[in-house]
Amino acid sequence: MNNYENIMKPIKAGRIELKNRITFSPTYPWLATYDNHVSNDLIVWASRIAAGGAACVAIGTGTVNPLPPFMHYLVSLADDSCIIQLNQLFDAIHAYNCKAGFELMPLDPVPEPFDERDKKGKPQIEVDPNNYTNAEVKEMIQQYADATERVMKAKGDMVVLHGAHMQPPAAFFSKVYNQRHDEYGCDSLENRARFTVEILEKIREKVSDEIAIEYRISGSDMMEGSPELDELIEFMKMIQDKIDWLHVSRGQLGVHKLTPYVFPPLYYERGFNLDYAMKFKAALNIPVSCVGGMDIDVAEKAIAEGKIDMIAMSRPFLADRDIVAKIKHHREDEIRPCIRCNTCIHRTHNFFLPVRCAIDATQGRESFFITYLVPESSRKVAVIGGGPAGMEAARTAADRGHKVTLYESSDHLGGMLEIGAKPQ
């Protein structure tokens, strides 16, 4: 049995210290209020992840620019009205000795589901750098800084500057997307990096060292003509003194067929971004984290071998919030593994619906299930059928203190799962 001693070690990441090497990768669950504020549902959802032992919970996505009037249920960081609810969210996360923050990005005035993007005949990125005047670019840079200041005022610990998946920093840096010829244009490395550099400088002007910055990057955008890894490393050397750790991903969301590289499904190898991450680590002087089909065994080995310093996971925490607690108490054999079916992603990205999970039926509905009363006495419960529904019913009843007998007519459990798991 692996003792997971490396992923459980604390780490100093610039301006903050994390109690272990496992962070929750920013995910937006569509649990905000209709008017784009933090809701009680979002607080309960995030605090349950923190309670399970994650070292840092960064919520995605905090929009830095004003949202159009028809856009609802995303958290807006565009004005000071967000601060009170943000503070309530951060307090709930801090109760579990967990660092708290928000991912930052602007939103296009007319967002659309990702599965519609390939139908346009050209990539549909969140913010097209060619559509903004020089003054509007500078305004967007200021919006990033102002949003970070609000996170600081709400007593958050960190922000994630999303520069992966063809978010604005990546779009400005890419000669595929950036066709400008001004100071933010495509004619030199310095000009392509200027958007990101100025965001980071503006943030530091606003918050000094009070807030840590995690920078999220794609090791490859998966498109011909995109920046090569050596160019991305040079870019990171330009900004590493302005950030606290690097979070390495892959792919982009502007081309729908490339989204599996962002959310690797079951048939992609575990930890498939490690080769990118280890090259960044070898070239930089800051901690490097890796996301992308990670699990605790791959992470433990990679950290032990010095390939990376930390890991970022989202979907595994959705399947089992208590991953870290189970590792800590040597109950890792009880972890419910994420099957990488992307039920969560499909709902949130393609239908703009609240997050759900095929493994955890309470995911995204914590406020509903938290009101269930503890039974006054233990009873004998019979559950008929050992398929997914029967096993979940038996597990839930047992967790509530009942004595459960599960009846299955065949000689093994699984029901229709067995058929679904067989190659077609």
Steps between C-alpha positions, in 0.01 A plus 500: 500500500632842406541735796468812279757682707599736220157632401417550868803720574439875547645733239584869497357645181625855487285705730303216661564160654283207397441216746545235228570480126140441383295796378151523355523610139263789420156379392190706451197310625219740396391537862512880529190712543286628214662844543855357489594493866629224728209285620457278803499202264845604373629547855384154609639342182845658540523448874435126460799476267710691753376273780632201309858621534595697187782748566343772286158547343486748213153555359449543127400721346508854638421735215697825513292699251133603534270225380225558245150521652399157365796319664418346838631251759870584456690685771585854394801673655439816296385725785521529878158345558669157487724552804262408784394169347858424396607542859231255616625248243865542600416474870325169438804365313747635758316310775678188374853647491467529125611791282230667293487700181343559161595445139495821294389546142287734292196362323400567143182710474325213320626169641386179336521127583825340394338239276371783279843643431621271222184578302619857441776394264770669707617484863269675746712618791377672815655837419637576153802732542437652157160641597623744767648846468820583683296688761264204546796265550635728772154511658489119507842491665372737768195278551724204586680710762179639647351149530813381681472791743143393578619145572758650737242720673283192550798330674580255223849352476560473128375540145550287192589696189358276229746504213423151370235361263516811279382739767610863433866475612545197274308661213717813511815284511396282205587609146214276382244723668677832553513699176557837663799720410504742792676467834286192579547352154659194346822654372726411793514276804497805727187643338314169514590463868420862586131437581589243766798695634290813547221305672748361750664839555160665555400226744819549700441877505157434650572222750880488541583165662165460675367257236674201342469449125475163332550521124327241283662413165455247219820314418355473150196661338477201263483717186749545219683830541439521875788590731752219545607388845836678491322827419253445785791439736659830395166667565483346846851621579373852427223475761618248761609774741143635493319173579520236773448172321427366153211268415560300180213379284454437127266578212248771442127563495481703179480180294245259637670185370806591710312515829587137592856623549371745762275242670673168419251214488549143617688386191778761544799405711525622857714807560541569130624856561794391714752525215412868454497571873839345568661713227355816650625390843851440369513852354330705773558597863140472621285201599329323210163327523348264246139425406348258248383151588703502821444259785676461833728215389623680189544818706692331781744344255547821298567712809734237647698500173521880499299543180247735662439661838120485529189370329169658410184290475133580450303200378649260760379739774154503343488119516634490856551820699683312774798379296760675713336410831491135396870511408583666831318230697633210289162427344602552140337169404165673573551781247227506236693551176396744234417302186571803276162472329474882492140511615607804703661679206226413254235663719691812596670579169244384245172573676596763764338281767611443863776246548409134554705182529433144383678369811373733775125556481521792745744703287369852444202428728676509837258750651212261433663191644655674800152544650439125526446406863703230672273198565388468861575128501676240289283269294549191289482597133474267203611631161403294197740517208875557493515741208614863535170616655484211742861537610457876552181443700678241715800727554281796595292297743813355660654848533188602693550220749267231372580128475481430129467174308548529124337230288623426147381208286831457318836410653646852469410866537484769235181444305501695173843642585652167406351519152598865460860423598548232233661598168244528223 
